[in-house]
Amino acid sequence: METSQNIQLSLIEATCLALISQGSTHGYDIAKRFHPDGDIGEVFTQTNPVVYRALKALDAAQLVKSTDALGVRKQLKFSLTMTDEGERVLRSWLNAPATHIRDLRTEFLVKLHLRELAGMKQQKFISMQRDALDTVLARLLANSSRSAVAIWRREQARAVARFLDELAGEESPPVNNADREDSLQLSARNQLHAKVISVKHGGVLSTVKLELDPGQTMTATITREATNALALAPGTAVLGLCKATDVLVARNEQR
């Protein structure tokens, strides 16, 4: 039999495994969770036959064990329980971030829900998910092509970055109109249009890396509170204000 590190579960198999771990022991009860009005179906809808096939696959892989049981009307039905190997595989899956942007809509949201049901801490997992996609997000945002596909991918990357930052509590609503660039009166003359390419948060301060032109970057260290107030995320257009050795940041709402 494969080790838990080598077992590759489909999303539906892994979700069924988690539901069994949390006390859903009968196939029909599990399948109902995948209906459109079920808690899993809200994110990931599946039909009963598909769920039953996934349960059989888990049994065949010895991740769950099925035993005969009697229903409330004395009918024969199967009761499902986790094996030790199933517990190990499930724990590994629940702690693994999604590796593709497309998987955030299903796999990541399902994992968040299952982890919440299991009482698992979420902040570290959300941070791991953000780190797992940093490279691909940076690559998509660095592509300056004006093709429809490239524009779509850039917007998708910005949306993903904002979603994960907000989920982690690291983004606030945009500043109001009184804070727009065209209402600012500043003495600093070195004002450089730039784009945010990464944001790293510390306990009090945040490090914001800006791109001026391809290959030209500068870094600003500002308070985390200011970073949140400006709603800075990769792809955000900003104005870098240079004064002596300091780099200040202003949000450009019109770009």
C-alpha positions, 0 to 999 in steps of 0.5 A: 500500500502507498504511504500517506505521503504518496497517496493522491486523493481527489477533492471529493475523496478528501472531503468525504474523508474529512466528513467521516473523521468529523462523525458522518458515518453513513453514505447518504448523510455524507452525500446530502452535504454535497447537495446545493443546499448543503454546507459543502455543496455551497462551494462544491456540489456533487451528486450522490453516485459520485459521492458513493464512488468516492467512498468506495475508493476510500474503502479500497485504499484502506483509509476508511473501514466499512462495517454492517449496521442496521438503520432506524427501520432495521434495514442493512446499511454500512457504517464508515469509520476512519483508519489510522492511515486515513487520519494521517492522510487527512491531516496532511491534506488539510494542512496543504495549501492549494498550488494553483489559483484556480483551486482557491474557488473550490479546494481552498474554500472547502479546506477552510470550511472543514478546518473550521468545523474541526476547530483548527487554527486558520491564520497560519494556514491562510498565510501558508496559502498566500506564500504558496502563490506569491511566485505565480502572482508576481509572475502574472502581475509582472506581465505587461502585455496588453492582450486580453488574456494577460489583462484577465490574468493580472486582474485575477491575480490582484483579486486573489491577492486582495482576497487572501490579504482581507481573509487574513485581516490585512486589508481595510476598505479603500481610503475615502475621496478626501485622501485621493492623490488629486487632493494632496498638497505635498512638499516632496518633489521626488514623486514617482509613479509605481506599482506594488509588487509585494507586501510583507507584514511584521508585528508593527511595520510592513515592507512594501516593495515597489516597481518603477519600471521593469527591473527598477524597484524600491522598498518602503517600510511603513506602519502596518496600520498605514498599509491596511488603510491604503489597502496595499496589495500586489498590483496596486498603483501608488505614488512613491514620495522620496524625501532624503532617505525615506520612501513614503507611499500614497495611493493613486485612485485614478490609475 
